[in-house]
Amino acid sequence: MTSPAVAATGIPYVGTTNLVPLPYRRVSVQRFEGALDEPTISAHFLGREAYRRTDFIVLRGADDATAVIAIARTNDVDLFSPITAVEVLALPATCRYIHSPTTDTANRSALAAAAAIAGTRADETIVVEGMFDHVNLIHHPDPLVIRVVEVTPPAPPKIYEMARHVLSYADLPAIRLELETIDVRALCATVTPAAYLLPCRSGGLDDLGAPVHFLDERPAHREDWTLIGCERSLQFHRHYYGDEPPRVEMCPRKIAGDRAETTLLKCCLLEFDIESVGAVTTVPWGADLVMVERALRGLSMGADGD
């Protein structure tokens, strides 16, 4: 039986980005007394035995110098079998070992985040000793960047926080989220109405320099207000009061517009379905974690296909 780390031509990691061995039991950490260079490492390990679940070895040398290799073994049946091939993934010049007790080393995005915090370049490898003292690595970190376009307040906004939570547990490629906020207060500042009508209450929107009303409370009397809201809010207003007030658009989908960047946003006009157009995926305003995970997975698959 051939190890999953091995292809017919050897150990196929040349040019690989975002390489994270999972489960991390595939990674062994060993002290190494010799020189951490490719000829010495290869000569040392070829022919030596290795445990049947070990596919990567982190080498710790003098002065905490670190290197990483991938290995191939004769088989995965015997508890130990001889190493038949060695691929040096990183030598000390491009490899670092860090301690990050809050990092989940079973999570690709968490490892990519740790790499970013440590200032790791895309041509480097970082080994992370994380939660529970478990060790894993990310080789050549280059996570997919997903922009999350969201209305604030609240801060942080809901879909962004949900996406962050999904990345903490879901089996997804390495992803980095970038938040692009639409500040409702800034939208309100573009007009000077006699009163404001907002879709619902949210912290920080009570004092805008003019009376503030909230559409979800269905004010009993129609006032001379400007609606800060989306198409769905306008539909509610028509139903409640029979007319259309002056309005400032606040829909993330409308404001974001067409874009080439991989983007996640939400829209009230969607109720049960996710919509993907090009690099943009839109979830309903009331999306749950399952929907957000589906959206992130779809965006990552779409990026892989580009």
VMD Tcl script that draws the C-alpha trace (Angstrom):
set ca {
  {0.00 0.00 0.00}
  {1.50 3.36 -1.01}
  {1.65 6.28 1.42}
  {-0.66 9.21 0.54}
  {2.46 11.38 0.61}
  {3.99 9.48 -2.30}
  {3.25 9.48 -6.02}
  {4.64 7.08 -8.61}
  {7.53 9.46 -9.34}
  {8.42 10.20 -5.71}
  {7.22 12.79 -3.22}
  {5.23 15.36 -5.20}
  {5.56 18.55 -3.19}
  {7.74 20.67 -5.47}
  {5.87 23.92 -6.14}
  {3.11 23.14 -3.64}
  {1.60 26.08 -1.73}
  {-0.43 26.00 1.49}
  {0.79 22.49 2.23}
  {-0.58 21.44 5.64}
  {-0.22 17.77 6.65}
  {-3.53 16.51 8.01}
  {-4.00 14.79 10.30}
  {-0.96 16.26 12.01}
  {0.01 12.84 13.33}
  {1.77 12.57 9.95}
  {4.37 15.02 11.30}
  {7.27 13.85 13.45}
  {9.59 16.23 15.31}
  {13.15 15.02 15.79}
  {16.43 16.39 17.06}
  {19.16 16.39 14.41}
  {22.84 16.54 15.30}
  {24.33 16.90 11.82}
  {24.50 19.80 9.41}
  {21.07 20.88 8.21}
  {21.87 20.74 4.51}
  {20.31 18.59 1.81}
  {23.16 16.06 1.28}
  {23.60 15.43 5.02}
  {19.88 15.11 5.68}
  {19.26 12.78 2.73}
  {22.22 10.57 3.60}
  {21.09 10.34 7.20}
  {17.49 9.32 6.52}
  {17.63 7.14 3.40}
  {17.34 3.54 4.47}
  {16.45 4.33 8.07}
  {13.13 3.07 9.35}
  {10.12 5.29 9.93}
  {6.72 4.80 11.53}
  {3.97 3.93 9.05}
  {2.04 7.16 9.72}
  {5.03 9.50 9.41}
  {5.14 11.41 6.13}
  {6.91 14.61 7.27}
  {9.77 15.17 9.69}
  {10.59 18.46 11.38}
  {14.31 18.56 12.17}
  {15.50 20.65 15.12}
  {19.20 21.42 15.03}
  {21.62 23.57 16.95}
  {20.43 27.04 18.05}
  {16.86 25.98 17.21}
  {17.59 25.86 13.48}
  {14.72 24.07 11.75}
  {14.30 22.10 8.54}
  {11.40 20.08 7.13}
  {11.50 16.98 4.96}
  {8.91 14.74 3.37}
  {9.64 11.02 3.18}
  {8.47 7.95 1.34}
  {8.53 4.47 2.91}
  {8.35 1.02 1.43}
  {4.82 0.45 2.76}
  {2.10 1.49 5.20}
  {1.40 -2.01 6.49}
  {4.40 -2.71 8.67}
  {4.60 -0.65 11.84}
  {8.03 0.56 10.69}
  {9.56 0.33 7.23}
  {12.65 1.74 5.47}
  {12.67 5.26 4.05}
  {13.07 5.07 0.28}
  {12.97 8.77 -0.68}
  {13.57 12.13 0.98}
  {12.39 15.51 -0.26}
  {13.81 18.52 1.56}
  {10.97 21.03 1.77}
  {12.74 23.71 3.78}
  {16.17 24.42 5.23}
  {16.89 26.86 8.06}
  {17.20 29.88 5.74}
  {13.52 29.57 4.81}
  {12.09 27.75 7.82}
  {11.08 28.90 11.30}
  {9.66 27.24 14.40}
  {7.26 29.30 16.50}
  {5.19 28.81 19.64}
  {1.56 29.87 19.32}
  {-0.49 28.30 22.13}
  {-3.83 29.52 20.77}
  {-3.35 28.14 17.24}
  {-5.28 25.02 16.25}
  {-2.64 23.06 14.35}
  {-5.34 20.92 12.73}
  {-6.76 23.98 10.97}
  {-5.30 25.27 7.69}
  {-6.62 28.82 8.05}
  {-5.37 29.03 11.64}
  {-1.89 28.01 10.52}
  {-2.01 30.53 7.68}
  {-3.01 33.22 10.19}
  {-0.12 32.27 12.48}
  {2.21 32.45 9.51}
  {0.94 35.93 8.62}
  {1.35 37.18 12.19}
  {4.91 35.85 12.19}
  {5.64 37.68 8.93}
  {6.19 34.49 6.95}
  {6.77 34.96 3.23}
  {5.06 32.86 0.58}
  {8.37 31.10 -0.19}
  {8.96 30.08 3.44}
  {7.81 27.29 5.74}
  {6.65 27.81 9.29}
  {6.38 25.11 11.94}
  {3.85 25.90 14.67}
  {3.75 24.45 18.15}
  {0.17 25.28 18.99}
  {-2.72 24.21 21.17}
  {-2.05 21.22 23.44}
  {1.64 21.47 22.40}
  {0.78 19.79 19.10}
  {3.00 20.58 16.12}
  {2.18 21.08 12.47}
  {3.46 23.16 9.59}
  {2.36 25.21 6.64}
  {4.67 25.15 3.63}
  {4.67 28.18 1.30}
  {1.61 29.89 2.84}
  {-0.49 31.71 0.28}
  {-4.08 31.61 1.60}
  {-7.07 32.51 -0.50}
  {-8.19 36.06 0.37}
  {-11.96 36.46 0.65}
  {-13.33 39.97 1.07}
  {-16.39 40.13 3.29}
  {-18.52 43.18 2.52}
  {-20.73 43.92 5.52}
  {-22.84 46.63 7.13}
  {-21.74 48.03 10.48}
  {-22.88 48.51 13.21}
  {-22.89 46.00 14.76}
  {-19.13 45.76 15.00}
  {-17.77 43.31 14.18}
  {-20.50 42.55 11.66}
  {-22.45 39.30 11.76}
  {-21.50 37.55 8.49}
  {-17.83 38.35 9.03}
  {-17.92 36.85 12.53}
  {-19.81 33.82 11.23}
  {-17.21 33.30 8.51}
  {-14.42 33.54 11.08}
  {-16.20 30.97 13.23}
  {-16.66 28.60 10.28}
  {-12.95 28.82 9.49}
  {-12.20 27.74 13.06}
  {-13.74 24.28 12.52}
  {-14.54 23.55 8.88}
  {-12.34 21.41 6.64}
  {-11.53 24.14 4.14}
  {-8.43 25.34 2.29}
  {-6.32 28.03 3.93}
  {-8.40 31.22 3.80}
  {-7.77 34.76 5.00}
  {-10.76 37.08 5.46}
  {-10.57 40.80 4.71}
  {-13.42 42.91 6.08}
  {-14.80 45.74 3.96}
  {-17.32 47.68 6.01}
  {-20.29 49.78 4.96}
  {-20.72 52.23 7.83}
  {-24.40 53.09 8.27}
  {-23.44 56.27 10.12}
  {-21.45 57.39 7.09}
  {-24.44 56.66 4.85}
  {-26.65 58.72 7.16}
  {-24.16 61.61 6.97}
  {-24.69 61.88 3.19}
  {-28.13 63.43 3.77}
  {-29.67 65.98 6.16}
  {-33.30 64.87 6.51}
  {-35.91 65.95 9.01}
  {-35.80 62.37 10.35}
  {-34.13 59.03 9.64}
  {-35.85 55.69 9.10}
  {-33.53 52.73 9.67}
  {-34.37 49.04 9.10}
  {-33.85 48.07 12.76}
  {-32.19 49.09 15.99}
  {-28.45 48.72 16.31}
  {-25.95 50.18 18.73}
  {-24.66 53.64 17.87}
  {-27.54 54.63 15.60}
  {-29.75 56.43 18.06}
  {-28.03 59.81 17.86}
  {-27.69 60.94 14.27}
  {-28.53 64.62 14.67}
  {-32.19 64.12 13.72}
  {-35.03 61.94 15.04}
  {-34.44 58.25 14.34}
  {-37.22 55.74 13.65}
  {-36.97 52.01 13.04}
  {-38.91 50.27 10.28}
  {-39.15 46.93 12.07}
  {-41.06 48.69 14.86}
  {-43.60 49.91 12.28}
  {-44.00 53.50 13.49}
  {-47.65 54.39 13.85}
  {-47.34 57.68 11.95}
  {-45.65 58.37 8.64}
  {-43.00 61.02 9.22}
  {-40.97 63.19 6.86}
  {-38.04 60.80 6.95}
  {-35.32 59.48 4.67}
  {-35.00 55.73 4.56}
  {-31.50 54.31 5.01}
  {-32.20 50.88 3.66}
  {-32.29 48.35 0.87}
  {-34.92 47.22 -1.63}
  {-36.55 44.93 0.94}
  {-36.91 47.84 3.37}
  {-38.47 49.87 0.57}
  {-40.97 47.04 -0.06}
  {-41.90 47.05 3.63}
  {-42.36 50.82 3.52}
  {-44.68 50.57 0.53}
  {-46.73 47.96 2.37}
  {-46.90 49.94 5.61}
  {-47.42 53.47 4.27}
  {-48.31 53.14 0.58}
  {-45.45 55.27 -0.78}
  {-41.72 55.49 -1.36}
  {-39.64 57.89 0.76}
  {-36.29 59.36 -0.21}
  {-33.76 56.58 0.28}
  {-30.03 55.99 0.72}
  {-28.96 52.55 -0.50}
  {-27.34 50.27 2.10}
  {-27.47 46.87 0.37}
  {-23.99 45.26 0.42}
  {-24.62 43.65 -2.96}
  {-25.61 46.96 -4.58}
  {-22.76 48.89 -2.99}
  {-20.13 46.23 -3.71}
  {-21.10 46.04 -7.38}
  {-19.34 43.83 -9.89}
  {-15.83 42.90 -8.80}
  {-13.10 40.46 -9.68}
  {-11.97 39.89 -6.07}
  {-13.30 36.80 -4.34}
  {-16.09 38.28 -2.23}
  {-18.71 37.18 0.29}
  {-21.69 39.38 1.12}
  {-25.36 39.21 2.09}
  {-28.64 40.48 0.70}
  {-32.18 40.69 2.11}
  {-33.73 39.73 -1.22}
  {-32.33 36.22 -0.80}
  {-34.25 34.18 1.74}
  {-33.22 30.53 1.43}
  {-30.66 30.24 -1.35}
  {-27.05 31.17 -1.98}
  {-26.27 33.03 -5.19}
  {-22.88 32.99 -6.94}
  {-22.00 35.24 -9.85}
  {-18.38 35.19 -10.94}
  {-16.15 35.76 -7.92}
  {-19.00 37.03 -5.72}
  {-21.17 34.83 -3.51}
  {-24.19 36.24 -1.72}
  {-25.94 34.64 1.24}
  {-29.30 35.60 2.74}
  {-29.36 38.29 5.42}
  {-30.37 35.63 7.94}
  {-27.84 33.02 6.80}
  {-26.80 30.31 9.27}
  {-23.39 28.72 9.73}
  {-24.21 25.91 7.29}
  {-24.96 28.44 4.55}
  {-21.81 30.43 5.29}
  {-19.70 27.27 5.16}
  {-21.26 26.35 1.81}
  {-20.48 29.83 0.52}
  {-16.85 29.70 1.66}
  {-16.41 26.23 0.20}
  {-17.86 27.35 -3.12}
  {-15.63 30.42 -3.22}
  {-12.55 28.31 -2.49}
  {-13.46 25.83 -5.21}
  {-14.09 28.64 -7.67}
  {-10.71 30.17 -6.88}
  {-9.03 26.80 -7.44}
  {-10.65 26.63 -10.84}
  {-9.37 30.03 -11.97}
}
mol new
graphics top color blue
foreach p $ca { graphics top sphere $p radius 0.5 }
foreach p [lrange $ca 0 end-1] q [lrange $ca 1 end] { graphics top cylinder $p $q radius 0.2 }
display resetview
